[in-house]
Amino acid sequence: MDVKSQDTQTNTTEQLNSTKLLFDSKPSVSFSVAEAVVKILGDMGVQYAFGVSGGAIAPVWAALHQSPMQVLHFRHEAGAAFAAIEAYFASDRPVMVFTTTGPGITNALTGLLAARWEGAKVILVSASTPASQRGRWAIQETSTYTMPSAGIFTSGQIFDYATTLECSNELPEISQRLALGLAQPGGFIAHLSIPTNIQTSLLKTSLLRVTLSRAIATVSEETIAECVRLLSEGPFAIWVGFGARSAAKEIRQLAEKTGAAVICSPRGKGIFPEDHPQFVGVTGFGGHQSVLKYMQEQRPRRVLVLGTRLGEFTSFWNPTMIPWQGFLHVDIDPEIPGTAYPSAETFAIQSDVKIFLKNLLKNFRENIDPSRIMLPRFQRDVIKPRMTGLVRPELLMNMIQQVIVDGSDAVVMAESGNSFAWVIHLLRFTRPNRYRISNGFGSMGHFVTGVVGAALAQNGKAVAIVGDGAMLMNSEVNTAVKYQVPAVWIVLNDGRYNICQQGMAYLGFSEADATIPQADFVKIAQGMGAEGIRVERESDVQIALEKAIAAKGPFVVDVIIDPTQIPPSESRNQSLMSQVATNY
């Protein structure tokens, strides 16, 4: 691997101040530990607490209801964690998840692992068994006798920071670690486990008041000058990832100033306008052939990578995506550049993407080559409704584009499976922060539940495009009804886990059965107090979407789609074949 690492001694611009922890000389009011923890998290900016109650977490749950936080009681802990992730991205504020002992914690782990992969800021507060009862088979005992402590109650692959609070005197150190973690760039997932008896104990130390501010990583003038030199040597492209979402303005300025072609990762859609003449297309899963055509026919000298790991979902490690003279890779995580393409020359820059681009723009002269503006672009076919047959997913996506993407301000999110294959390939976004997928951890159930957190935190419409398998797995329609959250579910109902069925057939395992009894999601929604409409003909799609987007509360659109339509997921199947996951 040829990785030139720059700014290993990264300069730090403290645009605000360092994280400050202020201590009262002595408690002026008696607080229980549960009340103190809730207050400390509130002072750190937490506005929402998502979770499921239980006897062991009762003191914290009661303290939450006495606090300014909005408490959202969910039907499953994984759903609460997924909703918390999307509330974080909708509000850019840390969120809390609360669970009881035992299965409350383990149920939440899938969502919390997704939060780690997504780069969210989430603090789990859970209950554990008091020391005097450990090893005695307490109800849902949560201790080293019954549960693995490594990774769940200690820092590691799940949690950036995890600990068990055994005494109120430990609160100052724990608060400091939480504050520092929340102030760092990127994600931060923490777990604070509190034995039930400690939750009700009185605070024996001073209560902390926390002021959070972020120190933003930037780069030296020498590194900026070298980047300008390298990018000025010839045509270059910009590869935009989700980690560059705060730098949409600067990316567009750089592209238009230099004439660079722009491509994006599946999570990066909309950060650079997809209708812009310099936008070539989406890479990786569900991506566009126009990108490969560009790399083959107009291969750039270098590619400036902004905020993406270039992992399998984004690149499939396709050697066609390697430019003539390598990558300039900007990321706040110094371990990312060079990992996806270890044989390619990589100039690594550890920096906040927005700050990097601001400095780069100050030093970059206009360098537009008119011949470079003629770029291949993805063209979406216009499909008109047909009078007979089941609904084609392509037609549904065209109508979603017209009614929801272009006709509203709703956030659109796509569930794992065929849903996000169709969305990535066919929907087009022109503004950042209007679109969400989870393609790293890729858990089914992420957005059938996460849509509730997104709609809640942005106080507006959020639309989840999901499969029937995910909708049956872990939805929170009932929760949305309780809080009258304006979430919309558009269900691609084909009576099967179709990405699995189609993928198995592609790989030669034609006898696999992934069918499921076809559910009536409108009846299910109505049984929980939500509205809904069932669509069986293409001519009814538009009016159904218009009703959904106009609804004040939760709404389910149950679309019976044609299961024979093949989504643009061939690249994933080819990747599996290359890993010898085939019966041929």
MOMOZI-V333034 format. One record per run of one state. SS is the DSSP state (A for helix, B for strand, O for the rest). FROM is the first residue (numbers start at 1). TO is the last residue. Records with the same first field share a line. If there is no record, write none. Layout:
SS=FROM-TO + FROM-TO
//
This chain:
O=1-2 + 7-11 + 14-19 + 24-31 + 44-47 + 52-54 + 66-69 + 74-76 + 92-94 + 100-102 + 119-120 + 129-130 + 134-160 + 166-167 + 184-187 + 201-201 + 203-207 + 212-215 + 218-220 + 233-235 + 241-241 + 259-260 + 265-265 + 270-271 + 273-278 + 283-288 + 298-301 + 307-311 + 316-318 + 322-326 + 332-345 + 351-352 + 364-369 + 374-390 + 392-392 + 406-410 + 415-417 + 427-434 + 438-445 + 459-461 + 475-476 + 484-486 + 494-495 + 497-497 + 507-514 + 516-520 + 528-530 + 536-537 + 551-554 + 562-569 + 579-584
B=3-6 + 12-13 + 20-23 + 32-32 + 48-51 + 70-73 + 95-99 + 121-128 + 161-165 + 188-195 + 202-202 + 208-211 + 216-217 + 236-240 + 261-264 + 269-269 + 272-272 + 279-282 + 302-306 + 327-331 + 346-350 + 391-391 + 411-414 + 435-437 + 462-467 + 487-493 + 496-496 + 515-515 + 531-535 + 555-561
A=33-43 + 55-65 + 77-91 + 103-118 + 131-133 + 168-183 + 196-200 + 221-232 + 242-258 + 266-268 + 289-297 + 312-315 + 319-321 + 353-363 + 370-373 + 393-405 + 418-426 + 446-458 + 468-474 + 477-483 + 498-506 + 521-527 + 538-550 + 570-578
//
